[in-house]
Amino acid sequence: MTDSQASDGFWPEGSPRPPPVSGEPAPPRARVWIVDDSPLEIEMAKRAISPRFETELFNDGATLIERLAHNTGPDAIVLDWQLPGMSGIEVCRFLRGTFDEIALPIVMLTVHGHKQDIVEGLAAGANDYLTKPYDPAELLARVGTLVRTRRLHERAKRAEKALSTERDRLLESEQRFRMLAEAIPQIVWTADAEGGVDYVNQRWFEYTGTTLENAKGLTWMSMIHPDDREACAERWQASKTTGEVFDLQFRIKGAGDGEYRWFLGRAVPLYDGSGRITKWFGTSTDIHAQKRATWALDLLGQASVALISSLDSKTAAANLTRLAVPAMADWCGVFLRDGSDSAKLAADSHEGTESIELLRSAAVGTGGTTPQATPPTHRRGEVEIVSNVAEPQEKTEGDEAARLKTLHEAGVTSWMTAPLAVQNRLFGWLAFAITGSGRRFDEADRSLAAELGRRTAVAIDNARLFEMTQRERARVEEANHAKDEFLATVSHELRTPLNAILGWTVMLRSGNLPEEKRARAIDTIERNARSQTQLIEDLLDISRIVSGKLRLNRSPVEPLAVVEAAVETVRPAAEAKGVRLKLAQCTPVGPVMGDPERLQQVVWNLLSNAVKFTPKGGRVDVRMERVGGDVEIAVTDTGRGMPPQFLPYVFERFRQADMGIARSFGGLGLGLAITRHLVELHGGSIEATSPGEGLGSTFVFRVPLTATKSEATETSSDRLPSKEGSLPCPEELQGLNVLIVEDERDARELMASILESCGAQVTTAATAAEALELVRQAPPDVMVSDVGMPGESGYELIRKIRLLPPEQGGRTPAVALTAYARMEDRTRALMMGFDIHVPKPIEPSELLVVIAHLASRFATS
């Protein structure tokens, strides 16, 4: 036997070898594994087999199985019956669980030759059976037969697989060509020498919905857009005359929706031997998407120019609507939010829309400027399309269904809206309507509308930032001017009494004053010293307010006593000036928890101002009454009043209606700023009104009352029992749901403990993100939030909360708790969305009163 024969397994001399599969390499030399625990027997088997096969020896079945688990199996196994551990029969059965008789042939060896043993071995999965002692040549022949059979089977499988692969390749190739022929996107057509169409492919029928008769000759021209038909006919005639390639873009009407799409038509002539045209071969390629993309890019470019041409948000909105009509729609409107969940129509443009007022009414609700609630799709940043307004929309009911009905009555056939949003901030939305042009909005319009909305939002955001910057710049300049005026006023107000004090002191020291003038000098010095003392006290109070160090010494106070004491203090000055001071309506209303000296300072400041600005013969009235859970104290005068433009600034520091050098009244302009802060520290509020200059003024402030003993008895089932030395617990806190947002654990736990001791239900959060999620899940009655927190600040938290719908906590009453106590800090907190600004540190009783007052105020509203 030759080496090549030996390498392919056992092929007897003269036996025909199977032809190799095309391209198949020569198979490797067959491998046979021998399993026998007898060294002598295993060596004999190896000598018998190794001349023809590669062999590997194993002393037990477990080792064989382990080898099979990690390596490619052999071409055959010679397996002894009796093995340590697993017997040959058990090994055979185990192997047949994975390999069949063809994949892994097995020759079983045994010293027993009983028929029952042979049957058991074959039943276990052995391919052949040989009894010891055996003839080595017989063992080699039996193993060779099994290996040859296995190799033939493998070769047959490979040949079958190769044939199957070839069949699949041919079928795939045939299918690919067939699909390509059926799926050509172009419309293919031919025409005779005169230009009459005589053939069109299936694509033409699918797109136009016509028959071959409708396309023959020149009838296909009827499918061209009327605006393109003349140019198409002229170009086709020129090509037929000159033989030039026909190349033109035009629109063809589709069968499905009746809309026109852009195509690139191209045809080349076929010449005969004499140079005459005998045939035209042409294609029409759909270029609508490319044409629309080019148009959209051009529109977006024009939109960007229009939007940045003005830094006024409404002008920018108007510029966009004029660009969108008629390029994109027959009507376009821009809705801008007013800081709440609703928006108003800021600008719109229309063309060929007869029922414009009815359309505007449907677009915004009931009128051209009526606020419209934010659609849910816009909160998610999605473009909304109603392709056919006349068709009933799924899941549309209530106000939306009524609005679509009104749009239909206004002649709107298709409707689309897109949000105006930047960085999750929704400014409003764009609305587009089609009335007479015949087209409908589709998915191709969605991305364009979304991008227009984004660019418009950026432009409006920039415009608002510019407007805000301008206002802030004006505010800063005005504040700086006010501070300069204030410093000049301080200098004047301090120097004026000093001048009198120093002058009279020098005169007294000289000893030349008569007795009657000596008494006048002492009175003047004392009066001016007291005036200076009051000025310094005001400055110190303002300093304490700015640094957050102004504190209250709280105790139960009867408001009537405070008012009466303040009135008596001011009465001499009023009488000296000839101003009537009257307690017009003051009845006992119950105690408040406050600082009696500071409350008297509030009333005294208001009364002093009223007397100062009321001329001789005028009147100042004081009124006090109970309003809900508050005591309301009003001071009304018949003095010079205030201009409307000054009212918003009346409680600001350094502000006076008359700030010039020639002003009629003295003072630093700090009294009302101090008054407002003291009122707010008591959990109250203050406001000023005036019909105008020369018509007097009214200042009204409210502070919350403390429940009386009888009221506590009547509502004992609703509040915690009072204990000696415990905090005063306002009844509004009982059962109140309060969310505390504070990154400092000690402060958070302290506030929670204080509120829980008064019957409040407290939830805490350490971060703004955690608090926002809690508000969404279960909006609290009141939220108390720190401002300076790591990550997201309290300002960012309240901004996000105010963007939520009311049912998700968007209108939750909120207290800003901060160590920043400047006027601009308070203004910023209120502008960002907080309802009350309270500086740290805060007394426990003050915290309770502030939260109770806020809860009561929102409950009544």
Buried (B, 14 or more C-beta within 10 A) or exposed (E): EEEEBBEBBBBEEEEEEEEBBEEEEEBEBBBBBBBBBBEEBBEBBBEBBEEBBBBBBBBBBBBBBEBBEEEEBBBBBBBBBBBEEBBBBEBBBBBBEEBEBBBBBBBBBBEBEEEEBBEBBBEBBBBBBBBBEBEBEEBBBBBBBBBBBBBEEBBEEEBEEBEEEEEEEEEEEEEEEEEEEEEEEBBBBBBBBEBEBBBBBEBBBEBBBBEEEBBBBBEBBEBBBEEBBEEBEEBBEEBBEEEEEBEBBBBBBBEEEEEBBBBBBBBBBEEEEEEEBEBBBBBBBBBBEEBBBEBBEEBBEBBBEBBBEBBBBBBBBBBBBBBBBBBBBBBBBBBBBEEEBBBBBBBBBBEEBEBBEBBBBBBBBEEBEBBBEBBEBBBEBBBBBBBBBEEEEEEEEEEBEEBBEBBBBBBBBBBBBBBBBBEEEBBBBBBBBBBEEEBBBEEEBBEBBBBBBBBBBBBBBBBBEEEEEEEEEEEEEEBEEBEEBBEEBBEEBBEBBEEBBEBBEEBBEEEEBEEEBBEEBEEBBEEBBEBBEBBEEBBEBBEBBBEBEBBBEBEEBBBBBBBBBBBEBBBEBBEEBEBEBBEEEBEEBBBBBBBBEBBBBBBBBBBBBBBBBBEEEBBBBBBBEBEEBBBBBBBBBBBBBBEEEBBEBBBBBBBBBEBEEEBEEBBBBBBBBBBBBBBBBBBBBBBBBBEEEEEBBBBBBBBBBBBEEEBBEEEEEEBBEEEEEEBBBBBBBBEBBBBBBBBEEEBBBBBBEBBBBBBBBBBBBBBBBEBBEBBBEEBBBBBBBBBEBEEBBBBBBBBBBBBBEEEBBBBBBBBBBBEBBBBEBBEBBEEBBBBBBBBBEBBBBBBBBBBBBBBBBBEEE
